Amino acid sequence: MQSPVLVGIAGYGYWGPNLARNFQQLQSAALVAVCDPDEDRRCDLATNYPEAAAYAGFDEMLANERLDAVVIATPARSHHKLAKAGLLAGKHVLIEKPMATSADECRELIELAAAGKLVLMVGHTYLYSEAVRKLFEIIASGDLGEIRYINCQRLNFGLFQKDINVAWDLAPHDLSIILRVMGRMPTTVNCQGGAHVRAGVEAVTNVSLGFDEGAFATVQSSWLEPRKVRQMTFVGTRKMVVYDDLEPHGKLRIHDIRVDCPPRYNSFAEFQYSYHYGECRIPHLEQGEPLKRMCEHFVECVVHGREPETHGGHGLEVVRVLEACGESLSAGGGPVVPGMAG
């Protein structure tokens, strides 16, 4: 019988407890250590997971020779530093999004993981949800036709971050899905936003992604919305899909709707758009927690030496787009070409 993968988690604040719960429940893994500088959080950890050692510092936890892997669930600015230390210590690493705060930092982590033959995975959790997997299946089947346009809204009131703006906080979810669907990087990125609460930290952003062959995507992110919205619309040449993650049932709705332009006409009077209105179909989705699937996948990759679906290269692509968003914000919303991958 395969020995369980021994996991340590850095950060027991907002997302850390969810990761701790999922790794603890896996038969193929064991939560053996958690670090957090906050004493109250460490006390809570000791109550809920008495078998896991509690540390105040990451270096102290990393010195635990039992660890096979570390999970980074700390503020974004610390991701590169902690992940680098983990890789240099010979540990497999799972990093919550965003992977790092610059493309250069991402590239360094990718190189370190490759040199040490270690698993490096990024926590783009939505890619492990049943709804998004079904969405990929529908698009790959050609049922929608060619993707023309994608519209995304990820809005809520808070949680306000201090070290990154709302695009870096919320947009990685949508960007990870868009890049997987399109199968390529955007050719241009435009971003506008407003720092309405904290100077220098945009609480609202609108991102436009231009792709070759005329495809287009928009991503709206906000911490200043009175309602919570998690919705994406995919418009194809044949059909359209609305993905609403907040729907308890019917997260995906396939609309048999399209508009056709006549191929030839001799006069304005002969020009008529053709509107097609068909049925709306709601595909069946298996129930399951995306975070659990993600944690299981990480452990499987560690055990079998596989490359994760959300590997370091995928995390790098998302960060390249986010860097272009920052450059566009600084340029008043002008178009920016995402930096070349290393």
Residue pairs with C-beta under 8 A, 6 or more apart in sequence:
2 28
2 303
4 26
4 27
4 28
4 29
4 30
5 28
5 29
5 30
5 68
5 69
5 92
5 299
5 302
5 303
6 29
6 30
6 32
6 66
6 67
6 68
6 69
7 23
7 29
7 30
7 31
7 32
7 33
7 67
7 68
7 69
7 70
7 71
7 299
8 31
8 32
8 33
8 34
8 35
8 61
8 62
8 64
8 67
8 69
8 70
8 71
8 91
9 16
9 19
9 20
9 23
9 31
9 33
9 34
9 35
9 70
9 71
9 73
10 16
10 34
10 35
10 36
10 58
10 61
10 70
10 71
10 72
10 73
10 74
10 82
11 35
11 36
11 72
11 73
11 74
12 20
12 34
12 35
12 36
12 38
12 41
12 42
12 44
12 45
12 73
13 36
13 38
13 41
13 73
13 74
14 159
15 73
15 96
16 34
16 36
16 73
17 48
18 291
19 71
19 73
19 291
19 295
20 31
20 34
20 45
20 48
20 49
20 52
22 289
22 291
22 292
22 295
23 29
23 30
23 31
23 71
23 295
23 299
24 30
24 31
24 49
25 292
26 292
26 295
26 296
26 299
28 296
28 299
28 300
28 303
29 295
29 299
31 49
31 51
31 52
32 51
32 52
32 53
32 64
32 66
32 67
33 52
33 53
33 54
33 55
33 61
33 64
33 66
33 67
34 42
34 45
34 49
34 52
34 53
34 54
34 55
34 61
35 54
35 55
35 56
35 57
35 58
35 60
35 61
36 42
36 45
36 54
36 56
37 56
37 57
39 56
42 54
42 55
42 56
45 52
45 54
46 54
53 61
53 64
55 61
55 64
58 82
58 85
59 85
61 67
61 70
62 70
62 85
62 86
62 89
62 91
67 91
68 91
68 92
68 302
69 91
69 92
69 93
69 94
69 119
69 298
69 302
70 82
70 86
70 91
70 92
70 93
70 94
71 93
71 94
71 95
71 96
71 298
72 78
72 79
72 82
72 83
72 86
72 93
72 94
72 95
72 96
73 96
74 82
74 96
75 161
75 162
75 163
75 164
76 98
76 100
76 101
76 161
76 163
76 164
76 168
76 169
77 101
77 163
77 164
79 95
79 96
79 98
79 99
79 100
79 101
79 105
80 100
80 101
80 102
80 105
80 106
80 108
80 109
83 93
83 95
83 100
83 109
83 120
84 108
84 109
84 112
86 93
87 93
87 109
87 112
87 113
87 116
87 118
87 120
88 112
88 116
90 116
90 118
91 118
92 118
92 119
92 120
92 298
92 301
92 302
93 109
93 113
93 118
93 119
93 120
93 121
94 119
94 121
94 122
94 123
94 298
95 109
95 120
95 121
95 122
95 123
95 315
96 122
96 123
97 122
97 123
97 124
97 125
97 172
97 173
97 176
97 315
97 318
98 164
98 168
98 172
98 315
98 318
98 319
98 322
99 105
99 106
99 109
99 122
99 312
99 315
99 316
99 318
99 319
100 106
100 109
100 315
100 319
101 164
101 168
101 319
102 319
102 323
103 316
103 319
103 320
103 323
103 339
103 341
103 342
104 342
106 312
106 315
106 316
106 319
107 316
107 341
107 342
109 120
109 312
110 120
110 312
110 313
110 316
112 118
112 120
113 119
113 120
113 312
117 305
119 298
119 301
119 302
119 305
119 306
119 307
119 308
120 308
120 311
120 312
121 297
121 298
121 301
121 308
121 310
121 311
121 312
122 308
122 310
122 311
122 312
122 314
122 315
122 318
123 294
123 310
124 172
124 173
124 176
124 310
124 314
124 315
124 318
125 173
125 290
125 291
125 294
126 132
126 173
126 176
126 177
126 245
126 290
127 133
127 176
127 177
127 180
127 309
127 310
128 290
128 291
128 293
128 294
128 297
128 309
129 245
129 290
129 293
130 285
130 286
130 287
130 288
130 290
131 243
131 245
131 251
131 252
131 285
132 177
132 243
134 252
134 283
134 285
135 177
135 181
135 234
135 241
135 243
135 252
136 180
136 181
138 144
138 241
138 252
138 254
138 283
139 147
139 181
139 234
139 236
139 241
143 236
143 238
143 239
143 254
144 234
144 236
144 237
144 238
144 239
144 240
144 241
145 236
145 237
145 238
145 239
145 258
146 236
146 237
147 181
147 182
147 215
147 234
147 235
147 236
148 214
148 215
148 216
148 235
148 236
148 237
149 215
149 216
149 217
149 233
149 234
149 235
150 178
150 181
150 215
150 216
150 217
150 218
150 232
150 233
150 234
150 235
151 217
151 218
151 232
151 233
151 235
152 174
152 178
152 217
152 218
152 219
152 220
152 231
152 232
152 233
153 220
153 229
153 230
153 231
153 232
154 170
154 171
154 173
154 174
154 219
154 220
154 221
154 222
154 229
154 230
155 220
155 221
155 222
155 225
155 227
155 228
155 229
156 222
156 223
156 225
156 227
156 228
156 229
157 223
157 224
157 225
157 226
157 228
158 223
159 223
160 197
160 198
160 201
160 203
160 223
161 168
161 169
161 201
162 198
162 201
164 201
165 193
165 195
165 201
165 202
165 203
165 205
166 193
166 202
166 203
166 204
166 205
166 221
166 222
166 223
167 191
167 193
167 202
167 205
167 207
167 219
167 221
167 322
167 325
167 326
168 322
169 221
169 223
170 221
170 222
170 223
171 205
171 207
171 219
171 221
171 322
171 325
172 318
172 322
174 219
174 221
174 232
175 219
175 318
175 321
175 322
176 310
176 314
176 318
177 232
178 209
178 217
178 219
179 185
179 314
179 317
179 318
179 321
180 314
181 234
182 211
182 215
182 217
184 211
184 212
185 317
185 320
185 321
185 338
186 209
186 210
186 211
186 217
186 321
186 338
187 210
187 211
187 212
187 337
188 209
188 210
188 335
188 336
188 337
189 207
189 208
189 209
189 210
189 321
189 324
189 325
189 328
189 335
189 336
189 337
189 338
190 207
190 208
190 210
190 328
190 333
190 334
190 335
190 336
191 205
191 206
191 207
191 208
191 324
191 325
191 326
191 328
191 329
191 333
192 205
192 206
192 328
192 329
192 333
193 202
193 203
193 204
193 205
193 206
193 329
194 202
194 203
194 204
195 201
195 202
195 203
196 203
196 204
196 224
197 203
197 223
197 224
202 329
203 222
203 223
203 224
204 221
204 222
204 223
204 224
205 219
205 220
205 221
205 222
205 325
205 329
206 218
206 219
206 220
207 218
207 219
207 220
207 221
207 325
208 216
208 217
208 218
209 216
209 217
209 218
209 219
209 321
210 216
210 335
211 217
228 246
229 246
230 244
230 245
230 246
231 242
231 243
231 244
231 245
231 246
232 242
232 243
233 240
233 241
233 242
233 243
234 240
234 241
234 242
234 243
236 258
237 258
238 258
239 254
239 255
239 256
239 257
239 258
239 278
240 254
240 255
240 257
240 258
241 252
241 253
241 254
241 255
242 252
242 253
242 255
243 251
243 252
244 250
244 251
244 253
245 251
249 282
250 282
251 285
252 282
252 283
252 285
253 280
253 281
253 282
254 280
254 281
254 282
254 283
255 278
255 280
256 276
256 277
256 278
256 279
256 280
256 281
257 276
257 277
257 278
258 275
258 276
259 273
259 274
259 275
259 276
260 273
260 274
260 276
261 273
261 274
262 270
262 271
262 272
262 273
262 274
265 271
294 310
297 308
297 309
298 308
300 306
301 307
301 308
313 341
316 341
317 341
320 338
320 339
320 341
321 338
323 338
323 339
324 336
324 337
324 338
324 339
325 336
327 336
328 334
328 335
328 336
